[in-house]
Amino acid sequence: MRLLLVEDDPMIGDSIVDGLHGESYAVDWVRNGHDAELAMAAQGYDALLLDLGLPGKEGMDVLHALRTRGVDTPVLIISARDGSAARVAGLDAGADDFLVKPFDLEELLARIRALLRRRVSRSRSVIEHDGLTLDLASHEARFNGAVVKLSAREFALLRVLLDSPGSVVSKRELEEKLYGWNTEVESNTVDVYVHHLRKKFGADFIKNVRGVGYKVAAAA
């Protein structure tokens, strides 16, 4: 999953990015409203974490502009403005959730999981498919009841594919979901992860659609 963080405080930004990387999220980080709009125009994101007090352009103005253009990316406002008026204004402007600083990393992660669940109409932070269970909160994977050890990238790749079983995801899309800016990605990286996952779950669990990408079979 790829997230855009818009936060001008370097200490807060560093802390959030480190925490999200530890949970296998790809994160791009910008520090002002104008760069946020450029990033959103250039790249598709699974969620936007948006501060309000930004240099250049206020976060509320960024949010309003996105929703006016019809951008439906889930938005979590993260702000030190803790009054009810700010929360109401943010939610009415199109935000999906509002988190007041300072906040605990675990709460931030839970809120992000909730946003992403709603986007794919999932009620729990658990994905089940063809004998495989992925727990998005604990990052535990089980296959036919047995725990399977996955690297952070393997877990993230499976999660992307299982968000839309039966749909083909291109290698480029997978790279964009797994890696943020300034990360050098070798041409066969996704293929290597798929190979490892097939060894753990069976050769037919992830199918290659030649020249298009990869998919897991739709639920029976």
N, C-alpha and C positions, 0 to 999 in steps of 0.2 A: 504494500500500500504506500502511495506517495502523498505526502502532506506538504503544504506550504505554510511556513511560520512567518508571520509579519510582526516583528518585535524590535523596538529600537534600543532596548536596554541590553548591553552586551553580556552582562552576568546572567540575567534571566534567560536570554536567548541561548547561551552556551549550555546552561543547565537543562533546558527543555530539549535541545537537540541531542545532547548526550543521552538523556533518558529515553527519547524516542528511538534513537539508534539501538539502544539496548533491548528494545522490544521489536526489532527487525523492521521498523518503518524507514522508508527513504524520505529524507527531509530536505527541502530547499528553504533557505532562510534569507529574507530580505528585511530591511530596516526602515523603510518609509513607504508611504502610501502609493507614490508614483511607481516605485519598483514592484509593488504588489500587483498593480494593474497590468504592468508589462508582463510579469510572470504568469498571471492568470490568462492573459491573451495568448501566450506562447506555449503553454503546457497544460495538459489536463491533470487535475488533482482529485484525489479521493476525499479530501477535506481541507479546509482553510482554518488556521488558528490565527485570529485577528485581534491585535491590540487596538485600542481606540485612540490613545494619545500619541499620534505619530507625527514626525516631521514631514513637511511637504504637503501632505493631504491627510486629513483626519480619517481614522478607521471607519467611522460611521458614513463618511462620504464615499469611501471605497466600497463599502457594503451596498449602499444605495445604488451606486453606478453598476455594480455587478448584477443586482437583481433587476434593474431597469433594462439591462441588456439580455435578460432571460437566462443568466448563468445560474444553474441550480445546485452548484457544489455545496455540500453541507458546510456551514460556518459555525465555529465555536468562538465566541468573543472571549478574550482573556484580558481583563482590565482591572485596574486599581479603583475604578469608579464603582463604589459599592452601594450607591443609593438605588432605591427602587425605580426612580425615574430613568436612570441610565439603563437598567435592565429592561424595563418596559420599552424604551425607545429602541434598544438594540433588537429585541425580539420582534417588535412591530416593523422594523426596517428590513427584516428577512433573515435574521440570525436564527439558527436552530437551537442554540444553547448559549449560556452566559456563565462564565466562571470568574470569580473575583480573586484577585491577587491579594496576599500570597496564598498559594494553593499547594496541596500535597501532590507529588508526581503521580501517585496511585490514583487519586481522584481524576486528574487530567486524563490518564490512560483509560479509566473507566468511561469517562465522558466521550472520548474518541471512539471507543468500541461501540458505545450506544449509538453514536452518529452513523457509524458504518453499518451497524445492524439495520437501522431504519432504512438506509439507502437500498439495501437488498431484501427488505421485508423479512428480516430474521428476528425472532423473539429472544434468542439466547446467544451468548458469546461462545457457542459450541457449533461446529460444523460436522455433520455426519453424512457420510457418503460411501456406499458400497463396502462396508466393513471398516472404514477409516473414520476416526473421530479426532478432530482438532479442537483443543480447548484454547481459545484465543487469549484468555486471561492468564492461564498457567503456562502456556506454550508447551503443553504436553500433547503428544500424538499417540494414539492407540490404533492398532490394526488387528481386527478379529480378537479384541480384548487384551492384547499384549502391548506393552509400552514399546514404542519405537523411537530411538534417538535420532533427532534431526538437527542439522545445523540451522542457524538463524535464517540463512538464505534458502535452504530447502523448505523450511516451514513457510517462509514468505511466498515462495513460488507456488507451493501447493494451495495456499490460501487464495491466491489470485485465481488459479484455475478452478477452484471449488466454489468461487462466488458465482460462477455461471456454468455449471456442468452442461456439457454438450456443445458449448460455444467454443470456437477456435480463438485462441489468443496468440497474436503474432510474437515472434521473438523480440521485435523492437518494443512492443507493448510490455512484455515481461521485463525487459531491461529497464524501461522507464519506471515500472512499479518497484523494482528492486534497488535502484541506485539513484542517488541525488546528483546535483551538479558537481562538477570537478572530480568525479570518480571515473577513473579509467577502466573501461570494461573490455575484456578481450572478446574476440568475435565468437568463440566457442563456449563462453562461460555458461550460458543458459543450457546448452546441450550437455555440458558436464553435470550440472545439477539434475537435469532430467534423467541422465544415465544413472546417477546415484539413487534417485527416487525409484526408478524401475527395479533396481536391485533389491530395494527394501519392500516394495509393494507388488511386484510382478511386472513383467514386460509389457502387459497389455493395459496396465492401470492408466498410464499417460500415453495417448496416441499422437503420433506425428502425422499431420496433414501436410503432405509434401508441398513445399513452396509457399505454405501459408503460416503454419505455426503448430501449436500444441493444444490438446484438449483432454479432459477426462470425459468419459461417457456420461450421458444424461442418466438420471435416476430411472430405474425401471418402473 
